[in-house]
Structure formats: structure tokens, C-alpha cells
């Protein structure tokens, strides 16, 4: 398999696709294509990006191409067993799928005002009402998941799973923008950021030679 991703410092969707590949346990080749770099427009017009219209991540599994992070999760879950990605309990699985889908389709204000940048920590500042609404919703559903299904483990549904993959980039944003969190959320964010794969991603981002100014001037 070959996974095409963007910059690890900035590309939240790439991070989700990459974590999904790690979760699968399957071997894969990682190809980083710097977003907005000199070769970006030319590269994204090539055949390897054709299916996704030039967006990352893109997973090539032999001659099969899968794009979009949630689709990559589902593709890999079909290959290695869904229990590796989703809770076994039916009620937990229903909630987990709903939370993953909501993260996939919602929270535009958070994405716009707090773009991912794992190399920065900005001082706290007032949060706009629409961003505050997004944060409130995220914290509410995460609290519900932890209370119902988290058990003694630190992740939302006990073991690290597809939902934690979908919410991992948000955890980095909460740190980057110094968002004040309730105690349960502090523990969850720490658990995600201390996961070995998440640490590997963030550490690799520190060594990237590329800088995208539009993502560096937000704070």
C-alpha cells in the first residue's frame, strides 16, 4: 500500500489517514507531498491524485485507490477486521460511528479559525461564538462517550480506535490554541498526544523543512 499525505505540521486529514494505516497493522509506503509547494499543483494533476481531485490523503492499495480519511478507515477495517477499528459493543459502535461521521462533516468554524499546526503553541485569546459552539459540542459528545464506554482506559471508547483517530487532530488544536479544558478533556487530550503513533507524527512534523505562512500567522 502507498499513502500520499500532505505536510505533517498542517494536514489534519492526512494525519487521520496515516493513523488509520498504523492502526491497521499493515505495511505501507508513506509519500509526503508538501502542500502549496513548487511542485504541488503539477503533482496533484497527475494520475495518482486523479480520483481525489488533488486532495490528500490518498491510499493506493495495489490498483485500488481510496481517498478521504473516513473511507480509508473503512477500507482498512474491512481488510483487517472491524473490531480493530470500532468498539465491539453494539451501542458503543453506533455512538462511535456517529461521532466519527460528525467530526468528518461538521465543525467548520473550528477548522477555519484554528487550523492545525503541531509546531506552534499560541497564548490563549477570546474565542469567537461559532468556534465556542463547536468546542462545546465536541466536549459534550466526548464526555458522553467517556462516561458511557470509556471504562478505566483513557480513550473515548476504552481502546484507541477510529474515533480517536478522527479526533486526534482536534486534540492538537486544543493545545496549539491553549484552549481551557475541563479535567476529563485534559486527560483525554494527554492520552491521545502521548500515544506512540501520534508522538511519531508530531515529532516528524518538527523536522519538516516547509513552512506555509497562511497557517503560521493565525495566532
C-alpha atoms as a printed R data frame, in Angstrom:
    type eleno elety resid chain resno       x      y       z
1   ATOM     1    CA   UNK     A     1   0.000  0.000   0.000
2   ATOM     2    CA   UNK     A     2   1.030  3.601  -0.607
3   ATOM     3    CA   UNK     A     3  -0.382  6.539   1.344
4   ATOM     4    CA   UNK     A     4   0.022 10.026  -0.109
5   ATOM     5    CA   UNK     A     5  -0.171 12.755   2.525
6   ATOM     6    CA   UNK     A     6   0.480 16.469   2.941
7   ATOM     7    CA   UNK     A     7   2.657 18.269   5.465
8   ATOM     8    CA   UNK     A     8   2.557 16.657   8.899
9   ATOM     9    CA   UNK     A     9   2.647 20.070  10.558
10  ATOM    10    CA   UNK     A    10  -0.615 21.222   8.989
11  ATOM    11    CA   UNK     A    11  -2.601 18.450   7.301
12  ATOM    12    CA   UNK     A    12  -5.216 17.147   9.730
13  ATOM    13    CA   UNK     A    13  -6.887 14.878   7.170
14  ATOM    14    CA   UNK     A    14  -3.515 13.370   6.273
15  ATOM    15    CA   UNK     A    15  -2.912 12.684   9.941
16  ATOM    16    CA   UNK     A    16  -6.176 10.753  10.137
17  ATOM    17    CA   UNK     A    17  -5.355  8.645   7.085
18  ATOM    18    CA   UNK     A    18  -1.865  7.931   8.388
19  ATOM    19    CA   UNK     A    19  -3.100  6.928  11.840
20  ATOM    20    CA   UNK     A    20  -5.628  4.626  10.173
21  ATOM    21    CA   UNK     A    21  -2.826  2.879   8.308
22  ATOM    22    CA   UNK     A    22  -0.872  2.490  11.545
23  ATOM    23    CA   UNK     A    23  -3.972  1.131  13.277
24  ATOM    24    CA   UNK     A    24  -4.406 -1.470  10.540
25  ATOM    25    CA   UNK     A    25  -1.025 -3.021  11.298
26  ATOM    26    CA   UNK     A    26  -0.366 -3.371   7.567
27  ATOM    27    CA   UNK     A    27   2.825 -2.258   5.877
28  ATOM    28    CA   UNK     A    28   2.530  0.900   3.803
29  ATOM    29    CA   UNK     A    29   4.749  3.341   1.973
30  ATOM    30    CA   UNK     A    30   4.405  6.969   3.049
31  ATOM    31    CA   UNK     A    31   4.713  9.675   0.388
32  ATOM    32    CA   UNK     A    32   4.704 13.288   1.588
33  ATOM    33    CA   UNK     A    33   3.720 15.917  -0.973
34  ATOM    34    CA   UNK     A    34   4.199 19.396   0.555
35  ATOM    35    CA   UNK     A    35   1.002 21.416   0.293
36  ATOM    36    CA   UNK     A    36   1.274 24.563  -1.828
37  ATOM    37    CA   UNK     A    37   4.950 23.911  -2.619
38  ATOM    38    CA   UNK     A    38   6.573 24.481  -6.006
39  ATOM    39    CA   UNK     A    39   5.551 21.063  -7.322
40  ATOM    40    CA   UNK     A    40   2.148 20.887  -5.598
41  ATOM    41    CA   UNK     A    41  -0.092 21.996  -8.469
42  ATOM    42    CA   UNK     A    42   1.779 19.917 -11.031
43  ATOM    43    CA   UNK     A    43   1.892 16.842  -8.785
44  ATOM    44    CA   UNK     A    44  -1.803 16.940  -7.878
45  ATOM    45    CA   UNK     A    45  -2.776 16.953 -11.548
46  ATOM    46    CA   UNK     A    46  -1.128 13.558 -12.031
47  ATOM    47    CA   UNK     A    47  -2.822 10.178 -12.135
48  ATOM    48    CA   UNK     A    48  -2.040  9.307  -8.528
49  ATOM    49    CA   UNK     A    49  -4.277 12.214  -7.395
50  ATOM    50    CA   UNK     A    50  -6.923 11.932 -10.113
51  ATOM    51    CA   UNK     A    51  -9.536 10.127  -8.037
52  ATOM    52    CA   UNK     A    52  -9.432 12.679  -5.211
53  ATOM    53    CA   UNK     A    53  -9.282 15.776  -7.439
54  ATOM    54    CA   UNK     A    54  -5.907 16.648  -5.988
55  ATOM    55    CA   UNK     A    55  -6.735 16.273  -2.296
56  ATOM    56    CA   UNK     A    56  -4.870 14.320   0.380
57  ATOM    57    CA   UNK     A    57  -4.786 11.732   1.814
58  ATOM    58    CA   UNK     A    58  -4.937  9.175  -0.968
59  ATOM    59    CA   UNK     A    59  -4.399  5.468  -0.310
60  ATOM    60    CA   UNK     A    60  -3.317  3.178  -3.129
61  ATOM    61    CA   UNK     A    61  -3.808 -0.498  -2.337
62  ATOM    62    CA   UNK     A    62  -2.487 -2.233  -5.421
63  ATOM    63    CA   UNK     A    63  -4.654 -0.932  -8.270
64  ATOM    64    CA   UNK     A    64  -7.392  0.228  -5.891
65  ATOM    65    CA   UNK     A    65  -7.458  3.886  -4.877
66  ATOM    66    CA   UNK     A    66  -9.243  5.084  -1.744
67  ATOM    67    CA   UNK     A    67  -9.418  8.749  -0.826
68  ATOM    68    CA   UNK     A    68 -10.959 10.611   2.110
69  ATOM    69    CA   UNK     A    69  -9.884  9.766   5.648
70  ATOM    70    CA   UNK     A    70 -13.113  8.122   6.772
71  ATOM    71    CA   UNK     A    71 -13.225  5.981   3.634
72  ATOM    72    CA   UNK     A    72  -9.636  4.912   4.297
73  ATOM    73    CA   UNK     A    73 -10.619  3.867   7.821
74  ATOM    74    CA   UNK     A    74 -13.488  1.781   6.482
75  ATOM    75    CA   UNK     A    75 -11.375  0.228   3.726
76  ATOM    76    CA   UNK     A    76  -8.683 -0.838   6.157
77  ATOM    77    CA   UNK     A    77 -11.237 -2.066   8.700
78  ATOM    78    CA   UNK     A    78 -12.696 -4.333   6.015
79  ATOM    79    CA   UNK     A    79  -9.227 -5.729   5.343
80  ATOM    80    CA   UNK     A    80  -8.088 -6.449   8.885
81  ATOM    81    CA   UNK     A    81 -11.335 -6.801  10.833
82  ATOM    82    CA   UNK     A    82 -13.710 -4.121  12.025
83  ATOM    83    CA   UNK     A    83 -13.043 -4.853  15.692
84  ATOM    84    CA   UNK     A    84  -9.582 -3.384  15.199
85  ATOM    85    CA   UNK     A    85 -11.161 -0.011  14.428
86  ATOM    86    CA   UNK     A    86 -14.568  0.047  16.111
87  ATOM    87    CA   UNK     A    87 -15.904 -0.957  19.557
88  ATOM    88    CA   UNK     A    88 -17.314 -4.461  19.809
89  ATOM    89    CA   UNK     A    89 -20.346 -3.408  21.860
90  ATOM    90    CA   UNK     A    90 -23.239 -2.549  19.542
91  ATOM    91    CA   UNK     A    91 -24.312  0.577  21.421
92  ATOM    92    CA   UNK     A    92 -20.752  1.845  21.658
93  ATOM    93    CA   UNK     A    93 -20.168  1.137  17.977
94  ATOM    94    CA   UNK     A    94 -23.258  3.114  16.994
95  ATOM    95    CA   UNK     A    95 -22.129  6.113  19.006
96  ATOM    96    CA   UNK     A    96 -18.550  5.807  17.763
97  ATOM    97    CA   UNK     A    97 -19.645  5.780  14.129
98  ATOM    98    CA   UNK     A    98 -21.877  8.795  14.712
99  ATOM    99    CA   UNK     A    99 -19.079 10.741  16.389
100 ATOM   100    CA   UNK     A   100 -16.639  9.917  13.601
101 ATOM   101    CA   UNK     A   101 -19.159 10.979  10.957
102 ATOM   102    CA   UNK     A   102 -19.936 14.217  12.796
103 ATOM   103    CA   UNK     A   103 -16.246 15.071  13.003
104 ATOM   104    CA   UNK     A   104 -15.964 14.330   9.304
105 ATOM   105    CA   UNK     A   105 -18.819 16.625   8.281
106 ATOM   106    CA   UNK     A   106 -19.066 19.334  10.943
107 ATOM   107    CA   UNK     A   107 -17.240 21.994  12.958
108 ATOM   108    CA   UNK     A   108 -16.373 24.421  10.115
109 ATOM   109    CA   UNK     A   109 -15.700 27.354  12.445
110 ATOM   110    CA   UNK     A   110 -13.119 25.396  14.410
111 ATOM   111    CA   UNK     A   111 -11.369 24.321  11.220
112 ATOM   112    CA   UNK     A   112 -11.380 27.864   9.844
113 ATOM   113    CA   UNK     A   113 -10.279 29.743  12.958
114 ATOM   114    CA   UNK     A   114  -7.982 27.113  14.460
115 ATOM   115    CA   UNK     A   115  -6.145 25.402  11.599
116 ATOM   116    CA   UNK     A   116  -3.841 22.592  12.602
117 ATOM   117    CA   UNK     A   117  -0.223 23.464  13.311
118 ATOM   118    CA   UNK     A   118   1.514 20.965  15.582
119 ATOM   119    CA   UNK     A   119   4.672 23.098  15.709
120 ATOM   120    CA   UNK     A   120   3.021 26.039  17.475
121 ATOM   121    CA   UNK     A   121   1.514 26.886  20.862
122 ATOM   122    CA   UNK     A   122  -0.212 30.263  20.857
123 ATOM   123    CA   UNK     A   123  -1.233 32.172  24.000
124 ATOM   124    CA   UNK     A   124  -4.948 31.965  24.836
125 ATOM   125    CA   UNK     A   125  -7.274 34.549  23.332
126 ATOM   126    CA   UNK     A   126 -11.044 35.148  23.232
127 ATOM   127    CA   UNK     A   127 -12.880 32.528  21.193
128 ATOM   128    CA   UNK     A   128 -15.495 33.552  18.647
129 ATOM   129    CA   UNK     A   129 -19.061 32.406  19.391
130 ATOM   130    CA   UNK     A   130 -19.242 29.954  16.478
131 ATOM   131    CA   UNK     A   131 -15.921 28.394  17.475
132 ATOM   132    CA   UNK     A   132 -17.085 28.194  21.083
133 ATOM   133    CA   UNK     A   133 -20.217 26.374  19.903
134 ATOM   134    CA   UNK     A   134 -18.093 23.841  18.003
135 ATOM   135    CA   UNK     A   135 -15.855 23.285  21.020
136 ATOM   136    CA   UNK     A   136 -18.836 22.872  23.329
137 ATOM   137    CA   UNK     A   137 -20.387 20.251  21.082
138 ATOM   138    CA   UNK     A   138 -17.112 18.312  20.781
139 ATOM   139    CA   UNK     A   139 -16.553 18.320  24.521
140 ATOM   140    CA   UNK     A   140 -20.156 17.267  25.178
141 ATOM   141    CA   UNK     A   141 -20.079 14.200  22.970
142 ATOM   142    CA   UNK     A   142 -16.592 13.233  24.125
143 ATOM   143    CA   UNK     A   143 -17.742 13.459  27.745
144 ATOM   144    CA   UNK     A   144 -20.743 11.255  26.956
145 ATOM   145    CA   UNK     A   145 -18.558  8.645  25.243
146 ATOM   146    CA   UNK     A   146 -16.062  8.564  28.101
147 ATOM   147    CA   UNK     A   147 -18.805  8.293  30.718
148 ATOM   148    CA   UNK     A   148 -20.691  5.510  28.925
149 ATOM   149    CA   UNK     A   149 -17.958  3.446  27.333
150 ATOM   150    CA   UNK     A   150 -14.509  4.676  28.336
151 ATOM   151    CA   UNK     A   151 -14.089  2.444  31.340
152 ATOM   152    CA   UNK     A   152 -10.697  2.561  33.014
153 ATOM   153    CA   UNK     A   153  -8.794  3.237  29.791
154 ATOM   154    CA   UNK     A   154  -8.114  6.859  28.782
155 ATOM   155    CA   UNK     A   155  -9.618  6.851  25.288
156 ATOM   156    CA   UNK     A   156 -13.202  7.626  24.321
157 ATOM   157    CA   UNK     A   157 -14.318  4.012  23.972
158 ATOM   158    CA   UNK     A   158 -11.659  2.311  26.050
159 ATOM   159    CA   UNK     A   159  -9.081  1.244  23.493
160 ATOM   160    CA   UNK     A   160  -7.616  3.571  20.867
161 ATOM   161    CA   UNK     A   161  -9.929  3.273  17.860
162 ATOM   162    CA   UNK     A   162 -11.289  5.012  14.758
163 ATOM   163    CA   UNK     A   163 -12.960  7.764  16.782
164 ATOM   164    CA   UNK     A   164  -9.693  8.703  18.461
165 ATOM   165    CA   UNK     A   165  -8.097  8.784  15.016
166 ATOM   166    CA   UNK     A   166 -10.766 11.231  13.820
167 ATOM   167    CA   UNK     A   167 -10.445 13.415  16.925
168 ATOM   168    CA   UNK     A   168  -6.640 13.357  17.232
169 ATOM   169    CA   UNK     A   169  -6.074 16.483  15.092
170 ATOM   170    CA   UNK     A   170  -8.587 18.342  17.263
171 ATOM   171    CA   UNK     A   171  -6.549 17.366  20.316
172 ATOM   172    CA   UNK     A   172  -3.508 19.009  18.726
173 ATOM   173    CA   UNK     A   173  -5.533 22.160  18.040
174 ATOM   174    CA   UNK     A   174  -6.669 22.381  21.660
175 ATOM   175    CA   UNK     A   175  -3.017 22.513  22.684
176 ATOM   176    CA   UNK     A   176  -1.912 24.794  19.847
177 ATOM   177    CA   UNK     A   177  -4.523 27.419  20.745
178 ATOM   178    CA   UNK     A   178  -4.251 26.971  24.533
179 ATOM   179    CA   UNK     A   179  -7.947 26.162  24.924
180 ATOM   180    CA   UNK     A   180  -9.036 25.858  28.553
181 ATOM   181    CA   UNK     A   181 -10.404 22.361  29.130
182 ATOM   182    CA   UNK     A   182 -12.350 20.519  31.833
183 ATOM   183    CA   UNK     A   183 -10.403 17.835  33.739
184 ATOM   184    CA   UNK     A   184 -11.749 14.850  31.759
185 ATOM   185    CA   UNK     A   185 -10.754 16.513  28.485
186 ATOM   186    CA   UNK     A   186  -7.265 17.299  29.748
187 ATOM   187    CA   UNK     A   187  -6.762 13.609  30.490
188 ATOM   188    CA   UNK     A   188  -8.106 12.555  27.115
189 ATOM   189    CA   UNK     A   189  -6.004 15.047  25.160
190 ATOM   190    CA   UNK     A   190  -2.881 13.952  27.054
191 ATOM   191    CA   UNK     A   191  -3.640 10.305  26.331
192 ATOM   192    CA   UNK     A   192  -4.049 10.961  22.604
193 ATOM   193    CA   UNK     A   193  -0.965 13.138  22.303
194 ATOM   194    CA   UNK     A   194   1.095 10.593  24.236
195 ATOM   195    CA   UNK     A   195   0.034  7.706  22.012
196 ATOM   196    CA   UNK     A   196   3.158  6.398  20.284
197 ATOM   197    CA   UNK     A   197   1.823  6.934  16.749
198 ATOM   198    CA   UNK     A   198   0.643 10.469  17.479
199 ATOM   199    CA   UNK     A   199   4.021 11.285  19.031
200 ATOM   200    CA   UNK     A   200   5.739  9.859  15.961
201 ATOM   201    CA   UNK     A   201   3.653 12.104  13.686
202 ATOM   202    CA   UNK     A   202   4.250 15.253  15.749
203 ATOM   203    CA   UNK     A   203   7.971 14.598  16.093
204 ATOM   204    CA   UNK     A   204   8.308 14.112  12.335
205 ATOM   205    CA   UNK     A   205   6.473 17.397  11.772
206 ATOM   206    CA   UNK     A   206   9.139 19.278  13.732
207 ATOM   207    CA   UNK     A   207  11.771 18.224  11.202
208 ATOM   208    CA   UNK     A   208   9.849 19.236   8.082
209 ATOM   209    CA   UNK     A   209  11.658 21.962   6.137
210 ATOM   210    CA   UNK     A   210   8.466 23.532   4.759
211 ATOM   211    CA   UNK     A   211   6.546 26.494   6.135
212 ATOM   212    CA   UNK     A   212   3.129 27.686   4.952
213 ATOM   213    CA   UNK     A   213   2.720 31.296   6.056
214 ATOM   214    CA   UNK     A   214  -1.094 31.290   5.983
215 ATOM   215    CA   UNK     A   215  -1.051 28.664   8.734
216 ATOM   216    CA   UNK     A   216   1.712 30.394  10.706
217 ATOM   217    CA   UNK     A   217   0.020 33.771  11.214
218 ATOM   218    CA   UNK     A   218  -3.226 32.630  12.801
219 ATOM   219    CA   UNK     A   219  -2.333 33.170  16.424
